[in-house]
Amino acid sequence: MPRFSLDLRILEHRIPPPAIGAVVAALMWWLSGLPPALPLSDGARLAIALLLAATGLTFDLLGLIAFRRSRTTVNPLQPQKASALVTGGVYRVTRNPMYVGMAFLLAAWAAYLASPWSFLGPVLFVAYITRYQIAAEERVLHERFPQFAAYAARVRRWL
């Protein structure tokens, strides 16, 4: 009898991370309809959401600026086209500031929705992106840039 094997590596570098974020955000919205709701005033949830969103946008913007300054690709689906290993600026704090930024944006959305179930979204996003995007990117970076191992040893993947 033939054995069925599902190779999930097919998901590596296949779906753009913003699309993953959008799907997760939609799932969060759907989950927010389930009880209970967090007891936050509109003002409190908006303030928390804005703070988290500003933090996320800052990480995203600083990551993009660092890539542009290094004149390397920002396309996460083709890490083999990277022409430089970016280690300065925000990349001294995290190896993945753009994914950190997206996670903060999802956390902002969860805070705005004020549903404990919505906070599963950022967790799901981080797990998926770590497995199917970051791990695959890092394999390529190890091959292309000998200095990546030292960089990875001193800078965290997330925060």
C-alpha positions in Angstrom: 0.0 0.0 0.0 1.5 3.4 -1.0 2.3 5.6 1.9 0.9 9.1 1.9 3.4 11.8 2.8 2.6 15.5 3.0 5.7 17.6 2.6 4.8 21.0 4.1 8.1 22.5 2.8 6.1 23.4 -0.2 4.7 26.3 1.8 8.2 27.8 2.2 8.5 31.2 0.3 5.2 30.6 -1.4 2.8 33.1 0.2 3.8 36.7 0.7 4.0 37.5 4.4 1.5 40.5 4.1 -1.0 38.0 2.6 -0.5 35.7 5.6 -1.0 38.8 7.9 -4.2 39.7 6.1 -5.6 36.2 6.4 -4.7 36.1 10.1 -6.3 39.6 10.6 -9.5 38.3 9.0 -9.5 35.2 11.2 -8.9 37.5 14.2 -12.0 39.6 13.3 -14.1 36.4 12.9 -12.9 35.1 16.3 -13.6 38.4 18.0 -17.3 37.6 17.7 -16.9 34.8 20.2 -17.5 35.6 23.9 -16.0 36.9 26.1 -15.0 40.5 25.3 -12.2 42.2 27.2 -13.5 44.9 29.5 -11.8 47.8 27.9 -13.3 51.2 27.2 -13.2 52.4 23.6 -10.6 55.0 24.5 -8.3 52.4 26.2 -8.5 49.9 23.4 -7.9 52.7 20.8 -4.9 54.0 22.8 -3.3 50.6 23.1 -4.0 49.8 19.5 -2.4 53.0 18.3 0.7 52.5 20.5 1.1 49.0 19.2 0.5 50.1 15.6 3.0 52.9 15.8 5.6 50.5 17.2 4.9 48.0 14.3 5.0 50.7 11.6 8.3 51.9 13.1 9.9 48.5 12.9 8.6 48.0 9.3 9.8 51.4 8.1 13.2 51.1 9.7 13.6 47.6 8.2 12.7 48.8 4.7 15.0 51.8 5.0 17.9 49.6 6.0 17.3 47.3 3.0 17.0 50.2 0.6 20.3 51.8 1.9 22.0 48.4 1.4 20.5 48.2 -2.1 19.3 44.7 -1.5 15.9 43.0 -2.3 13.0 43.4 0.0 11.2 40.5 -1.7 10.7 37.8 1.0 9.8 35.2 -1.6 13.2 35.3 -3.2 15.9 35.5 -0.5 18.5 34.1 -3.0 18.5 37.5 -4.7 19.8 39.2 -1.6 22.9 41.2 -2.6 23.9 42.2 1.0 23.5 41.0 4.5 21.9 43.9 6.4 23.2 44.0 10.0 23.0 47.7 10.9 20.3 50.0 12.2 17.2 48.1 13.5 18.9 44.9 12.4 21.1 45.2 15.5 18.0 44.7 17.6 16.2 41.9 15.6 17.0 39.9 12.5 13.4 40.3 11.2 12.2 43.8 11.9 9.6 43.7 9.2 8.0 40.6 10.6 8.2 42.0 14.1 6.4 45.1 12.8 3.7 42.9 11.2 3.3 41.0 14.5 2.9 44.3 16.4 0.3 45.4 13.8 -1.7 42.2 14.4 -1.4 42.8 18.2 -2.8 46.3 17.6 -5.7 44.8 15.7 -6.3 42.3 18.6 -6.2 45.1 21.1 -8.7 47.1 19.0 -11.0 44.1 18.7 -10.8 43.6 22.5 -11.3 39.9 22.3 -9.0 37.4 24.0 -9.5 35.0 21.1 -8.0 37.6 18.7 -4.7 37.5 20.5 -4.2 34.0 19.0 -3.7 35.8 15.7 -0.2 37.3 16.4 0.8 33.9 17.9 -0.3 32.1 14.8 1.4 34.6 12.6 4.7 34.3 14.4 4.6 30.5 14.4 3.8 30.3 10.6 6.3 33.0 9.6 9.0 31.4 11.7 8.5 28.0 10.2 7.7 28.7 6.6 9.4 32.0 5.9 12.2 32.8 8.4 13.7 29.3 8.7 13.8 29.0 4.9 15.3 32.5 4.5 18.0 31.8 7.1 19.0 28.6 5.2 19.6 30.7 2.1 21.4 33.5 4.1 23.8 30.9 5.7 24.7 29.7 2.2 25.1 33.1 0.7 26.8 35.0 3.5 29.5 33.3 5.6 29.1 36.1 8.3 25.4 35.2 8.8 26.2 32.6 11.5 28.0 35.1 13.7 25.3 37.7 13.1 22.6 35.1 14.1 24.5 34.2 17.2 24.5 37.8 18.5 21.1 39.1 17.3 17.7 37.5 18.2 15.4 36.3 15.5 12.4 38.2 17.0 12.9 40.5 20.0 
